[in-house]
């Protein structure tokens, strides 16, 4: 993953969720490290289309109280989706001025969030919704705090700032693919076997 000077990946996706004992979560979420009190999170191994990220968030919310997904798309914007069980998710686009003309992936993200015109009503309503959602997070934020990051703030700063408001940290490096771990284990076993053979050959 490409990373900016602040250490945040410029093309990456993350998922964080409130820990729920016994939750049957999709891989790689079950082994995610702690990113805040009572919360775990992980950088996903590949960048999914936003509809798939939405599906993962929705599924995760059926297993836990609350979750949040983030995508830094490498085009100067980020996408956030936050949800709780049995409720419509809250979506936000960060680092974008809605009053300007946008096309492609940015336009798709804005449409997914229901942003029209200058986005003033959307910003106000989304800030209130995310503030209400934050009651499930380690720290509860006010709408006035949240709305500051829905302004024309650089996406990387907005992502880190929002998570900090909620008492969460940006999840770290991706958890290795189980198949990769199996390959590493096989290589280690093969290496150990080769060393045993060399030892016996010297005897």
RALIN-V301668 format. One record per pair of residues at least 24 apart in sequence whose ideal C-beta (glycine too) atoms are under 7 Angstrom apart, sorted by sequence separation. I is the first residue (numbers start at 0). GAP is how many residues later the second one is. D is the distance in whole Angstrom. If there is no record, write none. Layout:
# RALIN-V301668
i: (I I)
gap: (GAP GAP)
d: (D D)
This chain:
# RALIN-V301668
i: (15 56 60 122 125 140 15 57 140 14 56 138 13 14 53 122 138 13 52 137 138 13 14 49 76 136 137 13 25 74 78 136 137 11 12 28 57 74 136 56 72 76 133 25 8 12 91 11 12 24 53 10 89 24 91 23 89 12 22 89 14 22 16 19 89 19 14 19 17 16 17 17 81 17 83 16 15 81 14 15 83 14 13 93 96 12 13 12 12 49 91 94 49 94 11 94 10 93 9 10 49 8 10 94 7 9 93 93 65 65 64 1 77 76 75 77 77 79 71 71 71 69 38 37 36 35 17 42 38 41 42 44 36 40 42 43 35 42 35 41 44 34 35 41 34 34 31 32 31 30 27 7 5 7 3 7 15 15 13 13 7)
gap: (24 24 24 24 24 24 25 25 25 26 26 26 27 27 27 27 27 28 28 28 28 29 29 29 29 29 29 30 30 30 30 30 30 31 31 31 31 31 31 32 32 32 32 33 34 34 34 35 35 35 35 36 36 38 38 39 39 40 40 40 41 41 43 43 43 44 45 45 46 47 47 48 48 49 49 50 51 51 52 52 52 54 55 55 55 56 56 57 58 58 58 58 59 59 60 60 61 61 62 62 62 63 63 63 64 64 64 65 67 70 71 72 77 78 79 80 81 82 83 84 87 89 99 100 101 102 118 128 129 129 129 129 130 130 130 130 131 131 132 132 132 133 133 133 134 136 139 139 143 144 147 148 150 151 152 152 152 155 156 157 162)
d: (7 5 5 6 6 4 3 7 6 6 5 7 6 6 6 5 6 7 7 7 3 5 6 6 5 4 3 7 7 6 5 6 7 6 4 7 7 6 6 6 6 7 5 6 7 6 5 7 6 6 7 6 6 6 7 6 4 6 4 6 6 5 5 6 6 4 7 6 5 5 5 5 6 7 7 4 7 5 7 5 6 5 7 7 5 7 5 7 5 7 6 7 6 6 5 3 6 5 6 7 6 6 4 6 7 5 4 6 7 4 6 7 4 5 6 7 5 7 6 7 7 6 6 7 4 4 6 5 6 5 7 5 7 4 6 7 5 5 4 7 6 5 6 6 5 5 7 7 7 6 4 5 6 7 6 7 6 6 7 5 6)
